Amino acid sequence: PDVYYRLPHDHIQEALERCIARARGYGLSSEFPIMRFVDYIVMLGWTFDTSESHQWIVRILNDNERSESRRIADIDIILFGGALEEAFHD
């Protein structure tokens, strides 16, 4: 969004580092799943993973029975009706 581009570079860098740390807290370690997690934050809000309406996402993110790519694909299917093809690549 335009508002992020108006922020100073160091603020954007700091925000991205915090997003990456949060993604890693859910066991995401590959580039594409982390990128999608950052997308979810931008689309759904910084606290999406603590809001009651998005707890289904947290359940999927915490499901270590699935690969990280499968978790992201499953979230994308529910949110957008389909997974991005890259989500299937670990």
MDTraj code that builds the backbone (N, CA, C; nanometers):
import mdtraj as md
import numpy as np

residues = "PRO ASP VAL TYR TYR ARG LEU PRO HIS ASP HIS ILE GLN GLU ALA LEU GLU ARG CYS ILE ALA ARG ALA ARG GLY TYR GLY LEU SER SER GLU PHE PRO ILE MET ARG PHE VAL ASP TYR ILE VAL MET LEU GLY TRP THR PHE ASP THR SER GLU SER HIS GLN TRP ILE VAL ARG ILE LEU ASN ASP ASN GLU ARG SER GLU SER ARG ARG ILE ALA ASP ILE ASP ILE ILE LEU PHE GLY GLY ALA LEU GLU GLU ALA PHE HIS ASP".split()
xyz = np.array([
    [0.0823, -0.1213, 0.0000],
    [0.0000, 0.0000, 0.0000],
    [0.0858, 0.1264, 0.0000],
    [0.0306, 0.2334, -0.0519],
    [0.1032, 0.3599, -0.0623],
    [0.1602, 0.4052, 0.0712],
    [0.0887, 0.3801, 0.1794],
    [0.1339, 0.4277, 0.3093],
    [0.2699, 0.3680, 0.3461],
    [0.2955, 0.2434, 0.3070],
    [0.4240, 0.1811, 0.3402],
    [0.5373, 0.2430, 0.2596],
    [0.5100, 0.2825, 0.1369],
    [0.6144, 0.3418, 0.0543],
    [0.6524, 0.4810, 0.1009],
    [0.5689, 0.5420, 0.1790],
    [0.5982, 0.6750, 0.2305],
    [0.6808, 0.6701, 0.3579],
    [0.6931, 0.5536, 0.4153],
    [0.7736, 0.5391, 0.5366],
    [0.9218, 0.5415, 0.5006],
    [1.0047, 0.5893, 0.5912],
    [1.1492, 0.5853, 0.5674],
    [1.1969, 0.4407, 0.5543],
    [1.2997, 0.4232, 0.4754],
    [1.3526, 0.2895, 0.4475],
    [1.3829, 0.2118, 0.5753],
    [1.4422, 0.2763, 0.6752],
    [1.4769, 0.2049, 0.7979],
    [1.3534, 0.1560, 0.8731],
    [1.2412, 0.2289, 0.8633],
    [1.1164, 0.1837, 0.9253],
    [1.0616, 0.0612, 0.8524],
    [1.0702, 0.0631, 0.7204],
    [1.0251, -0.0521, 0.6421],
    [1.1117, -0.1731, 0.6742],
    [1.2421, -0.1528, 0.6789],
    [1.3344, -0.2619, 0.7104],
    [1.3037, -0.3215, 0.8475],
    [1.2822, -0.2360, 0.9459],
    [1.2513, -0.2828, 1.0811],
    [1.1197, -0.3607, 1.0828],
    [1.0184, -0.3104, 1.0128],
    [0.8894, -0.3792, 1.0076],
    [0.9033, -0.5158, 0.9413],
    [0.9800, -0.5227, 0.8334],
    [1.0013, -0.6514, 0.7659],
    [1.0750, -0.7501, 0.8558],
    [1.1727, -0.7027, 0.9281],
    [1.2458, -0.7905, 1.0197],
    [1.1536, -0.8446, 1.1282],
    [1.0628, -0.7617, 1.1780],
    [0.9663, -0.8077, 1.2778],
    [0.8696, -0.9082, 1.2169],
    [0.8269, -0.8849, 1.0934],
    [0.7382, -0.9790, 1.0240],
    [0.8071, -1.1141, 1.0057],
    [0.9312, -1.1117, 0.9645],
    [1.0070, -1.2358, 0.9429],
    [1.0221, -1.3114, 1.0743],
    [1.0508, -1.2410, 1.1815],
    [1.0635, -1.3056, 1.3126],
    [0.9315, -1.3699, 1.3536],
    [0.8219, -1.3016, 1.3291],
    [0.6904, -1.3592, 1.3620],
    [0.6628, -1.4813, 1.2770],
    [0.6961, -1.4758, 1.1481],
    [0.6764, -1.5912, 1.0593],
    [0.7572, -1.7106, 1.1094],
    [0.8793, -1.6851, 1.1502],
    [0.9644, -1.7935, 1.2018],
    [0.9064, -1.8532, 1.3289],
    [0.8348, -1.7721, 1.4054],
    [0.7682, -1.8218, 1.5253],
    [0.6623, -1.9261, 1.4940],
    [0.6127, -1.9256, 1.3726],
    [0.5164, -2.0262, 1.3264],
    [0.5852, -2.1395, 1.2500],
    [0.7166, -2.1423, 1.2554],
    [0.7898, -2.2499, 1.1895],
    [0.8116, -2.2289, 1.0417],
    [0.7896, -2.1076, 0.9938],
    [0.8129, -2.0776, 0.8529],
    [0.9595, -2.0379, 0.8373],
    [1.0271, -2.1004, 0.7417],
    [1.1687, -2.0709, 0.7250],
    [1.2087, -2.0485, 0.5797],
    [1.1253, -2.0913, 0.4868],
    [1.1562, -2.0740, 0.3442],
    [1.1062, -1.9388, 0.2950],
    [1.1685, -1.8918, 0.1888],
    [1.1397, -1.7571, 0.1382],
    [0.9929, -1.7372, 0.1019],
    [0.9362, -1.8284, 0.0221],
    [0.7984, -1.8077, -0.0234],
    [0.6971, -1.8074, 0.0921],
    [0.6991, -1.9049, 0.1830],
    [0.6044, -1.8986, 0.2950],
    [0.6210, -1.7727, 0.3809],
    [0.7441, -1.7303, 0.4028],
    [0.7639, -1.6068, 0.4800],
    [0.7073, -1.4875, 0.4039],
    [0.7293, -1.4830, 0.2729],
    [0.6749, -1.3739, 0.1922],
    [0.5217, -1.3712, 0.2010],
    [0.4590, -1.4885, 0.1955],
    [0.3128, -1.4941, 0.2043],
    [0.2668, -1.4474, 0.3422],
    [0.3391, -1.4840, 0.4477],
    [0.3033, -1.4390, 0.5818],
    [0.3071, -1.2860, 0.5879],
    [0.4099, -1.2264, 0.5311],
    [0.4181, -1.0804, 0.5255],
    [0.2985, -1.0247, 0.4480],
    [0.2620, -1.0907, 0.3381],
    [0.1436, -1.0487, 0.2621],
    [0.0186, -1.0517, 0.3493],
    [0.0039, -1.1574, 0.4302],
    [-0.1139, -1.1660, 0.5180],
    [-0.1174, -1.0493, 0.6155],
    [-0.0011, -1.0125, 0.6688],
    [0.0037, -0.8987, 0.7603],
    [-0.0401, -0.7715, 0.6888],
    [0.0084, -0.7502, 0.5676],
    [-0.0275, -0.6297, 0.4924],
    [-0.1771, -0.6308, 0.4605],
    [-0.2294, -0.7465, 0.4199],
    [-0.3700, -0.7553, 0.3800],
    [-0.4666, -0.7563, 0.4981],
    [-0.4313, -0.8261, 0.6046],
    [-0.5250, -0.8498, 0.7142],
    [-0.4976, -0.7662, 0.8382],
    [-0.3816, -0.7015, 0.8421],
    [-0.3479, -0.6176, 0.9564],
    [-0.2396, -0.6798, 1.0427],
    [-0.1642, -0.5935, 1.1103],
    [-0.0489, -0.6365, 1.1885],
    [-0.0863, -0.7416, 1.2926],
    [-0.2041, -0.7336, 1.3491],
    [-0.2440, -0.8257, 1.4557],
    [-0.3420, -0.9324, 1.4078],
    [-0.3386, -0.9641, 1.2791],
    [-0.4357, -1.0616, 1.2278],
    [-0.4299, -1.1931, 1.3042],
    [-0.3119, -1.2328, 1.3478],
    [-0.2979, -1.3626, 1.4133],
    [-0.3416, -1.3617, 1.5601],
    [-0.3825, -1.2474, 1.6097],
    [-0.4385, -1.2421, 1.7448],
    [-0.5867, -1.2072, 1.7424],
    [-0.6412, -1.1806, 1.6245],
    [-0.7832, -1.1479, 1.6161],
    [-0.8658, -1.2765, 1.6150],
    [-0.9793, -1.2695, 1.6785],
    [-1.0681, -1.3856, 1.6882],
    [-1.1111, -1.4351, 1.5498],
    [-1.1332, -1.3434, 1.4579],
    [-1.1836, -1.3824, 1.3258],
    [-1.0809, -1.4553, 1.2394],
    [-0.9546, -1.4510, 1.2776],
    [-0.8508, -1.5179, 1.1987],
    [-0.7808, -1.6306, 1.2740],
    [-0.8418, -1.6813, 1.3783],
    [-0.7793, -1.7898, 1.4534],
    [-0.7667, -1.9176, 1.3707],
    [-0.8484, -1.9326, 1.2694],
    [-0.8351, -2.0493, 1.1813],
    [-0.7000, -2.0454, 1.1094],
    [-0.6518, -1.9254, 1.0779],
    [-0.5204, -1.9133, 1.0146],
    [-0.4122, -1.9584, 1.1124],
    [-0.4236, -1.9173, 1.2371],
    [-0.3258, -1.9545, 1.3388],
    [-0.3237, -2.1064, 1.3566],
    [-0.4424, -2.1686, 1.3564],
    [-0.4467, -2.3146, 1.3694],
    [-0.3714, -2.3821, 1.2551],
    [-0.3897, -2.3306, 1.1338],
    [-0.3181, -2.3873, 1.0189],
    [-0.1683, -2.3604, 1.0317],
    [-0.1310, -2.2386, 1.0669],
    [0.0113, -2.2061, 1.0806],
    [0.0802, -2.2921, 1.1862],
    [0.0079, -2.3282, 1.2899],
    [0.0651, -2.4083, 1.3984],
    [0.0579, -2.5586, 1.3739],
    [0.0002, -2.5994, 1.2622],
    [-0.0156, -2.7418, 1.2320],
    [0.1131, -2.7969, 1.1712],
    [0.2014, -2.8453, 1.2557],
    [0.3311, -2.8941, 1.2102],
    [0.3242, -3.0298, 1.1420],
    [0.2045, -3.0870, 1.1328],
    [0.1864, -3.2106, 1.0563],
    [0.1975, -3.1812, 0.9061],
    [0.1704, -3.0554, 0.8687],
    [0.1779, -3.0132, 0.7286],
    [0.3099, -2.9408, 0.7065],
    [0.3618, -2.9512, 0.5841],
    [0.4811, -2.8735, 0.5501],
    [0.4445, -2.7257, 0.5518],
    [0.5453, -2.6421, 0.5618],
    [0.5160, -2.4980, 0.5623],
    [0.4511, -2.4542, 0.4319],
    [0.4913, -2.5118, 0.3208],
    [0.4294, -2.4768, 0.1924],
    [0.2843, -2.5209, 0.1871],
    [0.2549, -2.6370, 0.2429],
    [0.1169, -2.6864, 0.2447],
    [0.0303, -2.5971, 0.3329],
    [0.0849, -2.5528, 0.4467],
    [0.0084, -2.4634, 0.5344],
    [-0.0279, -2.3347, 0.4619],
    [0.0693, -2.2757, 0.3921],
    [0.0440, -2.1517, 0.3181],
    [-0.0560, -2.1765, 0.2060],
    [-0.0402, -2.2868, 0.1347],
    [-0.1340, -2.3198, 0.0267],
    [-0.2748, -2.3346, 0.0818],
    [-0.2903, -2.4008, 0.1962],
    [-0.4225, -2.4199, 0.2553],
    [-0.4847, -2.2866, 0.2970],
    [-0.4049, -2.1976, 0.3521],
    [-0.4561, -2.0645, 0.3879],
    [-0.4996, -1.9903, 0.2622],
    [-0.4161, -1.9926, 0.1588],
    [-0.4504, -1.9241, 0.0341],
    [-0.5776, -1.9804, -0.0289],
    [-0.5958, -2.1107, -0.0211],
    [-0.7169, -2.1725, -0.0768],
    [-0.8398, -2.1192, -0.0052],
    [-0.8340, -2.1103, 0.1270],
    [-0.9494, -2.0611, 0.2027],
    [-0.9700, -1.9114, 0.1798],
    [-0.8620, -1.8332, 0.1829],
    [-0.8743, -1.6876, 0.1664],
    [-0.9119, -1.6460, 0.0248],
    [-0.8509, -1.7129, -0.0741],
    [-0.8615, -1.6638, -0.2115],
    [-0.9212, -1.7634, -0.3097],
    [-0.9574, -1.8814, -0.2625],
    [-1.0175, -1.9801, -0.3506],
    [-0.9165, -2.0626, -0.4280],
    [-0.7908, -2.0420, -0.4036],
    [-0.6866, -2.1203, -0.4713],
    [-0.5503, -2.0831, -0.4176],
    [-0.4582, -2.1763, -0.4320],
    [-0.3226, -2.1530, -0.3854],
    [-0.2380, -2.0996, -0.5001],
    [-0.1443, -2.0153, -0.4656],
    [-0.0479, -1.9718, -0.5642],
    [0.0422, -2.0894, -0.5945],
    [0.0744, -2.1112, -0.7184],
    [0.1501, -2.2290, -0.7592],
    [0.2809, -2.2438, -0.6827],
    [0.3481, -2.1328, -0.6583],
    [0.4762, -2.1391, -0.5895],
    [0.4656, -2.1944, -0.4487],
    [0.3471, -2.1889, -0.3911],
    [0.3294, -2.2343, -0.2541],
    [0.3581, -2.3819, -0.2383],
    [0.3587, -2.4563, -0.3459],
    [0.3827, -2.5994, -0.3380],
    [0.5285, -2.6345, -0.3463],
    [0.6173, -2.5380, -0.3595],
    [0.7594, -2.5640, -0.3703],
    [0.8262, -2.5379, -0.2360],
    [0.8884, -2.6416, -0.1806],
    [0.9649, -2.6243, -0.0563],
    [1.1070, -2.5894, -0.0881],
])
top = md.Topology()
chain = top.add_chain()
for i, resn in enumerate(residues, 1):
    res = top.add_residue(resn, chain, resSeq=i)
    for name in ("N", "CA", "C"):
        top.add_atom(name, md.element.get_by_symbol(name[0]), res)
traj = md.Trajectory(xyz[None], top)
